[in-house]
Amino acid sequence: MYSQFFNNEASANIKSLLSKEVCEVLLKIGCFADKKSLRVFAVGGFVRDLILNKANFDIDIVVEGDAKSFVTELASEFNAEFKIFDRFHTAKIYSEKINFDFSSSRKEAYKCPGALPEVTFSNIYDD
């Protein structure tokens, strides 16, 4: 699925705005997700900056599933440095110039204003 996306006309426009390294890593992430039968989405400031044609080296990825397990396996396969943040079901993969932040698609509930959220997995539509 992701390898097909990276070889069409629309992706050519997107790839022209990204560094070769970012394109390669995004393709690896997408292909790895395909192997695991998971869906992943680029979100947040990265997408906004892409639309505005601005460089962004902090890339946010949402995983429909357990981002912690996904990143642990992904980092192992590609020998990448990573860190897990258990409480919020998030993880980070580090590269020389780019940081990839992963989160599970989730719902958050707050017991009271200013409290830390209680987090449960969901899909991208409910995130």
N, C-alpha and C positions, 0 to 999 in steps of 0.2 A: 504494500500500500504506500509506504513512505517513499520507497525508491521510485514508484510511479509518479508521485507528486513532485519529486525533485527533477523530473524530466519532462515537464510540460511548459507551455508558454507563460502561464501566470507565475510559475516558480522562477523562470528566467529573470523576470523583473525583480522579484524578491532577492534572488541570489546576487543580482548586480549591486544591491545595497549592502550586502554582507561580506565580511572577509571570508577568504577561503577556509580558514580554520573554523569559523562559526558554522559555515555550511557543512563542513565535514562532520563536526560534532553533532549538529542537529540531525543529519542523516543517520549517524550511528545510533543516536537516541531513538529515532523513529523506527529504524529497522529492528533494534533490540526490543522495543515495545511490541512490534508485530510478532516477533518470535514468542513473546510471552502472552500474546493475545490480549494486550492492554492498549488503551487509547491514551495518548499524551497530547497536550496542547501547550503551545507557547502563549503566554498571557502577560498582562501587566505593562509596565513601562517599556519593555522590549518591543512589544507590538505597537504601542503609541509612537515610540521613537522611530520605528521602521516606517510608519506612515509619514512621519515628519522628516524622513531622510536624515536622521541623526544617529551617530554611533552610540551604541549601548553595549557595555561589556558585563552587565549583570542581567542574565537571562533567566526568566521565571518560567518553569515548566510545571503544569498540573498533570498528575497521573490519576486516571480513574482506577484506583486500587491502592495498594500499600506502597507509598513512595519510598519508605525506608527500605523495604525489601528490594524494590526495583533498583534503587541507587546502590545498595550493597552489592547486588549481582552485576549491575552495569559497571561499577568501578572495578570490581574484581576482573571482569572480562577485559577491560581496557587498561588495567593497571593504573588507575587514577586515584588521586588523593581525595578523600571524602570525609564528611562529618555528619552524624545523625543527631537530630533533635527530637527525642522520643515524645515529649509531652504534646507537641503540636503536629506530629506525623510529617515532619519535614526533614530535608536533607540537603546537603550542598556538595557539589563536586567542584574542585578547584583545578584550574589550568593556569598556565603562565600569565595569560592576559585576560582570561574570561572566567567569570564565576557563574555556575549554573545552580540555581535554587529550585529544588523540587518540593512540591507539596502534594499531598493526597487531596483529591476533590473531597470536600467535607462540608458539613453543617456545623455551625458554632452556636452554642447556647450560653447565655450569660446569666448567672444567678442574681447579679445585681450590677448596677453601673460601676465601671472601673474594675470589675472582677476579671480574672483570667477566664477564657472560654472553656467550656466542656466541648470536646471535639468528637464527632462521629463521621465515618466515611459516608460519602454520597456520590452522585454522578456530577458531571460538569454543569448540568442544567440547574441543579440545586445548590451548587457551590456559591 
